[in-house]
Amino acid sequence: MIYCGIDWAERTHDVALVDDTGALVAKRHITDDAAGYRILLELLAEYGDTEETPIPVAIETSRGLLVAVLRTGKRKVFAINPMAAARYRDRHSVSRKKSDPGDALVLANILRTDMHVHRPLPQDSELGRAIAVLARAQQDALWNRQQIANQLRSLLREYYPAALDAFATWTNGLCRSEARELLKAAPTPSRAARLTRTQLQAALKRAGRKRGIVAEADRLREVFRAEWAHQPPLVEDALGKQMLALLIQLEAACTAADDLAEAVEEAFPQHPDAEILLSFPGLGIQLAARILAEIGDDRTRFADARGLKAYAGSSPITRASGKKSAITRRWVKNDRLNHAGYLWAFASLRAPAGANAHYRRRREHGDWHAAAQHNLFNRMIGQLYHCLQHRKLFDEDTAFPAELAAAA
């Protein structure tokens, strides 16, 4: 059997092929373009790569055009963690020497000796992979929007506290279109104090507000015209220009988050697993899409529910040596799935009585809020694995029988 290892880079890649004995049978240096990919496929075909018996490939990434080319057909592609590859490199040489062709050889030998302990990339459907791209991009856009909003809030505290006080009663605060429109109309507190009721009402209308415009304009006028401390005029104008520059970035981040959310809402309901995911308490379209993006739709990816729980970081890990034993949280996990699980568990507390009763029971047993919520996520994701494997919708009576009886 032949094994392939690829050390990838931005512009070129090194390829190494080894046989069962570990002997190097071929190596090649290819470019990162269509011509290089064609040379790679021809090299694999020369050494026995066919549709029925493809050559397995080890590479240190799971994304990119090169990986997309390699995943055509039934070929197994193994994404090896760079830290794991570095440990394997020490097995072959104690001098700590390193080279790109040598790394490709190490990756090929990883498959030759330990392919059974590494998992190939899941065979997710095209729709599932598209939803993963959109859901992750939307999550990144939200994080970026919040980061810019925090920077803007910090800047306003330096010279424009009236704006923060005026927007404090609004959900999402600075991210709302009304707040952005008012900051564009009055970038400094001195200009805000001179705004008339008509100008305030016009700004609210431009932002899309339909109701309570007159009352809200009167409230804003009172806040802006109250007594506030001011920076020197020139400094205040300079800070206003800095704020407008940040506001442009916030506008772009808000638009990107909204557009990507619409794309997720359009694509996710088309997936066969959407109905099962949405049947769980606490999961809406956006959060369910994030869950699907991380676990995929390849049902053979996880051997059992324990594997999925470990991947999500919801199950604890035991460290035992001699007479010492400690149970701690997992640090090696899918951070995106773990973050989505935190939101899922929090939202499910408002859903039917089962999840809430389970959380209350854990609190009564002495768990802190985070620990009880973590335990609830661990249980819910195990139930999700069962429902996806057996193509069943979530059933409250089956999921939380004891909690429902206690609640009744």
Residue pairs with C-beta under 8 A, 6 or more apart in sequence:
1 19
1 20
2 17
2 18
2 19
2 25
2 47
2 48
2 49
2 55
3 17
3 18
3 19
3 55
3 56
3 58
3 108
3 109
3 111
3 112
3 115
4 15
4 16
4 17
4 44
4 55
4 56
4 57
4 58
4 108
4 111
5 15
5 16
5 18
5 57
5 58
5 59
5 103
5 104
5 105
5 106
5 107
5 108
5 109
5 110
5 111
6 13
6 14
6 15
6 16
6 40
6 57
6 58
6 59
6 66
6 104
6 107
7 13
7 14
7 16
7 60
7 100
7 101
7 103
7 104
7 107
8 32
8 59
8 60
8 61
8 64
8 66
9 32
9 100
10 32
11 31
11 32
12 29
12 30
12 31
12 32
12 36
13 29
13 30
13 31
13 32
13 36
13 40
13 66
14 27
14 28
14 29
14 100
14 101
14 103
14 104
15 26
15 27
15 28
15 29
15 30
15 40
15 43
15 104
16 24
16 26
16 27
16 101
16 104
16 105
16 107
16 108
17 24
17 25
17 26
17 27
17 43
17 44
17 47
17 55
17 108
18 24
18 25
18 105
18 108
18 109
18 112
19 25
20 112
22 109
22 112
24 105
25 47
26 43
26 46
26 47
27 101
27 104
27 105
28 39
28 40
28 43
29 101
30 36
30 37
30 39
30 40
32 65
32 66
37 65
37 66
37 69
40 69
41 49
41 69
44 54
44 55
47 55
48 55
49 55
49 75
51 73
51 74
52 74
54 73
54 74
54 75
54 76
55 75
56 75
56 76
56 77
56 78
56 111
56 115
56 120
57 70
57 75
57 76
57 77
57 78
58 77
58 78
58 80
58 107
58 108
58 110
58 111
58 118
59 66
59 67
59 70
59 77
59 78
59 79
59 80
59 107
60 79
60 80
60 81
60 82
60 85
60 107
61 67
61 79
62 79
62 121
67 77
67 79
67 121
70 77
71 77
71 121
76 120
76 121
77 120
77 121
78 110
78 111
78 115
78 118
78 119
78 120
78 121
79 121
80 107
80 110
80 118
84 110
85 103
85 106
85 107
85 110
88 106
88 109
88 110
89 98
89 102
89 103
89 106
90 96
92 106
92 109
110 118
111 118
119 301
122 296
122 298
122 300
122 301
123 298
123 300
124 132
124 296
124 297
124 298
125 297
127 267
127 270
127 271
128 271
128 292
128 296
128 297
130 267
131 264
131 267
131 268
131 271
131 289
131 292
131 293
132 292
132 293
132 294
132 296
134 260
134 263
134 264
134 267
134 289
135 264
135 268
135 286
135 289
135 290
135 292
135 293
136 290
136 293
136 336
137 260
138 257
138 260
138 261
138 263
138 264
138 286
138 289
139 290
139 336
141 253
141 256
141 257
141 260
142 257
144 253
144 256
144 257
145 175
145 250
145 253
145 254
145 256
145 257
148 246
148 249
148 250
148 253
149 173
149 174
149 175
149 250
151 246
152 174
152 243
152 246
152 247
152 250
153 164
153 173
153 174
155 239
155 242
155 243
155 246
156 163
156 164
156 243
157 164
158 231
158 239
159 188
159 189
159 230
159 231
159 235
159 236
159 239
159 240
160 188
160 189
160 192
160 239
160 240
160 243
161 228
161 229
162 189
162 192
162 223
162 224
162 226
162 228
163 179
163 182
163 183
163 189
163 192
165 223
166 182
166 219
166 220
166 223
166 224
167 173
167 174
167 176
167 178
167 179
170 176
170 178
170 179
173 179
174 180
174 250
175 250
175 254
176 207
177 207
177 208
177 254
178 203
178 204
178 207
178 208
178 209
180 207
180 247
180 250
180 251
180 254
181 203
181 204
181 206
181 207
182 192
182 200
182 203
182 204
182 207
182 220
183 243
183 244
183 247
184 244
184 247
185 191
185 195
185 199
185 203
186 192
186 194
186 195
186 224
187 240
187 241
187 243
187 244
188 236
188 237
188 239
188 240
189 224
189 228
189 230
189 236
190 230
190 233
190 236
191 240
192 224
193 224
193 225
195 203
195 220
195 221
195 224
196 221
197 214
197 217
197 218
197 221
200 217
200 220
200 221
201 213
201 214
201 217
204 213
204 216
204 217
205 213
209 216
230 236
231 239
261 286
264 285
264 286
264 289
265 285
265 286
267 289
268 274
268 285
268 288
268 289
268 292
269 285
271 292
271 297
272 297
273 292
273 297
273 388
274 288
274 292
275 393
276 384
276 387
276 388
276 391
276 392
276 393
276 394
277 283
277 288
277 291
277 292
277 384
278 284
278 285
278 288
279 387
279 393
279 394
280 288
280 344
280 348
280 380
280 383
280 384
280 387
280 394
281 347
281 348
281 351
281 352
281 354
281 355
281 394
281 396
282 344
282 345
282 346
282 347
282 348
282 349
282 350
282 351
282 355
282 380
283 291
283 344
283 347
283 348
284 347
287 340
287 343
287 344
287 347
290 336
290 337
290 340
291 337
291 340
291 341
291 344
291 384
293 336
294 312
294 334
294 336
294 337
294 340
295 301
295 302
295 308
295 311
295 337
299 388
299 389
302 308
302 311
302 385
304 385
305 381
305 382
305 385
305 386
306 315
308 381
308 382
308 384
308 385
309 315
309 378
309 381
309 382
310 330
310 333
311 333
311 334
311 337
312 333
312 334
312 337
312 338
312 341
312 377
312 381
313 329
313 330
313 331
313 332
313 333
313 334
313 335
313 337
313 338
313 341
314 338
314 341
314 374
314 377
314 378
314 381
315 330
315 378
316 327
316 328
316 329
316 330
317 327
317 328
317 329
317 330
318 325
318 326
318 327
319 325
319 326
319 327
319 328
320 326
329 374
341 377
341 380
341 381
342 373
342 377
344 377
344 380
345 355
345 359
345 373
345 374
345 376
345 377
345 380
346 373
348 355
348 356
348 376
348 380
349 355
349 356
349 359
349 373
349 376
350 356
352 396
353 396
353 400
353 403
353 404
353 407
354 396
354 399
354 400
354 403
354 404
354 407
355 376
355 380
355 400
357 400
357 403
357 404
357 406
357 407
358 375
358 376
358 379
358 400
358 403
359 372
359 373
359 376
361 403
361 406
362 371
362 372
362 375
362 376
363 369
363 372
367 375
383 394
383 399
386 392
387 393
387 394
396 404
397 404
